[in-house]
Amino acid sequence: MWPTSCHIRQAYPVHKGMTNRVLVAGGTGVLGRVVVDHLLSSGANVRVLSRGRRRVRHSDIEHVCGDLRTGAGLDSAVSGVDTIVQCTEHVNHLVAAAKRADSPHLVYTSIVGIDRVPFGFYRRKLADEELIAASGLPWTVLRATQFHDLIAVLLRMLARSPVLTVPAGWSFQPVDVREVGDRLARLALGEPVGRAPDFGGPQIRPMRDLARSYLAMVGKRRPIVPVWLPGRAFRAYRAGNHLTPEHADGTISFEQYLTEQLAAGTAPYSDAIHDYLHLRRAKERS
């Protein structure tokens, strides 16, 4: 059973019947699958868009293929939907297709701090937000902090070395993907709000502290060595520009997440990695 937040329920009530046709772009991904589950439990008719045929856990959803990079198949994908939830990258062609259709409500998933941390990827996300806001479409943007899954993958990779190095002075506010998916589904089932309040995890934790906790829970011993990283982007991270302490709305801690993952015997992003490798091998064979 997925945990929910009373704050989410009060701030974003579900208006059943108001929106019932929802396209989830990237609905087979880590976040998209959670959004799909929440939408289905709310009685919405769900259509999932992905680049190729991928594993879908529900038989009562429509799966369509389209390419967000080229725009192929998007006109058919957006036809007849009330809302689009964007859980993946590349919005230009999707925005254009939505404008050619019936101007559905576009809900975009973004990242806290993209206007304060000068990473190239963040700049692209910010440009996407600006494109959506200027499109004339009804829109909602939700910025969230980094998922527990991402922090766990990073630490798992770093822990392969005999010495676990972490960026000096960095902290994170990891949030559970299930709670972000719940918030996105509720936004999709409500009126457009423009920039929604940011959504962050329940705790701001130094990277060294997260690494220590990860090692203890997976039963590894490594010396943890902070490394100073130069540059404007890394300075912005040390300043906490990717954090949202005033919106610590998540309830699931990093340790709770890891406990569930270890008990289930699953690795973060394992499904996404499997699907990616499967698609890549199929492409190489063709």
PyMOL commands that set and color helices and strands:
alter all, ss='L'
color gray80, all
select helices_A, chain A and resi 6-11+30-41+74-78+92-100+120-133+148-158+177-188+207-218+232-238+245-247+254-264+270-285
alter helices_A, ss='H'
color red, helices_A
select strands_A, chain A and resi 21-25+45-50+62-65+83-86+105-111+139-144+164-167+171-172+194-195+205-206+224-227
alter strands_A, ss='S'
color yellow, strands_A
deselect
rebuild
show_as cartoon
